[in-house]
Amino acid sequence: MLKVMIVEDDIFDYTHLKDLINWNKYGFQITEQIKNVAAAKQKLKTEKIDLIITDMKMPGQSGVDLIAFAAKNYPQIINIVLSGYRDFDYVKKSLKLGAEDYILKHELKKSKLLALLNQIKASLKESEINDNSNIFTESFLVDQRDILVQNFADKLVKGYFEDKIKPKRELELLGINFEFKKMIIALGQFDDHQILQEKYPAAKLVSLKKSFINMAAEILRENGKSFAVLKGEKYFLLLFSFTNKSELEITNNVTSAVNRIKSALKNYLNITASIAVGEIVDDPMQIQIEYEKVAELLQEKFYQGKDKIIYYNKESRNNGEHFSLDIKTEKKLHNYLVNQNPAALTAELESIFCKIAKYKPSLGVVKLTFISLINIVNTVIKDNKLAKDKIYPENQNLYQQLDKFNTLTEFQSWLQEIYKNLSNELAAKQGSNYSDLIRKTTTYLKKNYSQDITLTSTAKLVGVSYSYLSRKFKEECGLGFSDYLNDLRIKAAKKLINQGNINFKEIVKQVGFNNYNYFFKVFKDIEGITPSEYLEKNSSGLV
């Protein structure tokens, strides 16, 4: 039974989480309500805790302070963040400190909680070691030794050892050819792991991974005192050590070995992987810090793409503090969808992804951005009573979708397709739901926007009063008569500019505007830039 400490000052949130599932049934035992960080620290001194689920904002110290304390003093404990939608800075800090995952309170559901708990249980079971048993009996089978080596490597990179004597003794007893001198850590991740899980039965996939580790071990054996292990389902570790070699020789050896290992995986098993390679360390007590750096470095895969070897570069990562999806941008995306402005919508999404690529925020920040962008889509779907299955392919679980993305490019392509589907469904719904009166009116405007058209003259043409037409037009189109007409005219103006017509005064006349300055004002109101700026971007191939 795994012991869980829930740190939450709000009795309603605590009760909701406590009653959401039958904790004992799934192998968890929860403590009484812990209302603040001070009480949580005291609890940790008196009881063995396996999992902490903590709120971020509480009286006194925050959840970030608790996670930092636990990471330093109880590194074996897994931490989960319980967060409000806008606790952005807290969540980001907690992820940097090593929090396993986070749960948004407004999305807390039984299925999602169980999936996360089962994942944690599997992780704890894999790394669990009974220090009281004699793990070094010579009669252990090969598979059992592999598990012991994995556990040793896991303890090494998590800072389990307090001195240099114990890890050296375990190296000897396990027969691992490794020395704590001039060490380099490489952390690899199997690309498209979810696809691999769908493609192969579980036993077959495990067998393939073991075959890979055996191939890697053979290559490393030629390289000297180094070894390879699997780390969890998606990852593997390559640990190198060297004696009597210069830094240049070490770099060349590691580069050659990592390239050969990656090629062997691809050529013989038809699987690709991305591998992050760290820097040289001499002290085994520094391995944990170096491993954390390499794990962060591996996140560059999201930006660089799959099947890559990633080396440490101080200039490679900008400060993610510069990126966040603000309320103003969210409102713009919503308005572009509702008001049927696909060009502006596409440009705004491109701008968002360009900023992500530029500033390279952590994957936690990207996940929050993903949630915000999906929430906009869901809001529009709900407000317009659209069918979700026409927007999202194959009824996907949206909030697990991010785990499928190996790269930013994949993430961007998927999301842009969703927004395109939504835009198309909105256009189809608006067209099909028009009354005969409004359908007749919009058809007339589309054919005659270049003429001197007014609400009064159009109302007379379709046989109703101008006040009635104005009201019905707004109700069915979501835009006022003048706004709809101006939008048609600006789209026509853009088309002329794209065709190479740069005489703005002539364009003004052709699309139906009577005033040159008014045309510039309307253009900027709709597109966010002036006609001149649009022309410049068009000439540069940016629109």
Secondary structure, DSSP 8 states (H G I E B T S, - for coil): -EEEEEE-S-HHHHHHHHHHS-TGGGTEEE-S-B-SHHHHHHHHHHS--SEEEEES--SSS-HHHHHHHHHHH-TTSEEEEEE-TT-HHHHHHHHHTT--EEEEGGG--HHHHHHHHHHHHHHHHHH---TTS-TT-TT--HHHHHHHHHHHHHHHHTT--SSSHHHHHHHHHHT----SSSEEEEEEEETTHHHHHHHS-HHHHHHHHHHHHHHHHHHHHHHSEEEEEEETTTEEEEEEE-SS--HHHHHHHHHHHHHHHHHHHHHHH---EEEEE---B--GGGHHHHHHHHHHHHTTHHHH-SS-EEE--TTS---GGG----HHHHHHHHHHHHTT-HHHHHHHHHHHHHHHHHH---HHHHHHHHHHHHHHHHHHHHHTT--GGGTSGGG--GGGGGGG--SHHHHHHHHHHHHHHHHHHHHHHHHHT--HHHHHHHHHHHHHTTS---HHHHHHHHTS-HHHHHHHHHHHHSS-HHHHHHHHHHHHHHHHHHTT---HHHHHHHTT-S-HHHHHHHHHHHHSS-HHHHHHHHHTT--
